[in-house]
Structure formats: structure tokens, C-alpha cells
């Protein structure tokens, strides 16, 4: 598994966990909890990826093969 795939799994796990916690903590209707969870998960996951890229731990190269 490449570094980018590993990072994506970690970012998804961390983002989803934090998002679910915040979504339930905020409460409200099922739709509110779902949307809050989604937004927080995307922000936290994006932050994990951004911090790894800024720190130089992962390099992303785009090519036609997606590798």
C-alpha cells in the first residue's frame, strides 16, 4: 500500500471519528447530526492530509495512471 493510500485511510478514520463525536454532541434531528458529522469529518480529514503534506511526510504526484 502506498503512503497516499495509508494517509487516506488514517484521515478517513480520524475525520469520521471526530465528526461522529461532534455530530452526536451537537444533537438535533437525524439530518442535522448527519450533516454536522459529514462537514466535520471532511474538515478534520482534510486537515490531517494537509498537515502531512506540509510536513513533507507524503508527496503527491498526479499522472495519467493515478499513481
N, C-alpha and C positions, 0 to 999 in steps of 0.2 A: 504494500500500500504506500502511495506517495505521501510526502509531507502535506501537500494540499488536501488530500482526502482525509488524513488524520486530523488536520486542523478543522476541517468542515464538520467532522463527527464531534469533536470536542466543543466547537462553537454551538452546534445544534443542541448538544446535551446541556451545556451551561445556560444557553439562552432559553431553552424550553423549561428548565427547572426554575430559573429565576422568574420567567414570565408566568408560569403556573402559580408560583407563590404570590406574586403581586396581583395577579388576576383574582385569586380567591380572597386575598386580603382586602382588595377594593370592594368586592362583592357586587351585589345588584342582580340584574337579570342574567340569564344564561348568555344572552348575546353580549352584554357588557363585559362579562368575565372572559368570554372567548376573544373579543376584540382587544381587550386590555392585555391578555396573555400573548396574543399574536404580535402586537406592537412592541411590547417589552422584550419578547423573545428575539424579534428582528434587531432591535437596538442593541441588546446585550451581545447577541451573536456577531453582529457587525463590529462591535467594539472589540471582541476577542480576536477576530480576524485582523482588524486594523492594528491592534497593538502588536500582534505577531509580525505583521509586515513591517511596521515602523521599527521594531526591534531588530529586524533583519533575520529573524528565525526562519522565515519562509519566503521563497522567491516565486513569483507567479509569472509564467511565460505563456502567452497565448499563441497558438498556431492552429493550422487547419485541422490537425488531428485531435486537438483538445488536450494535448499532453503538456 
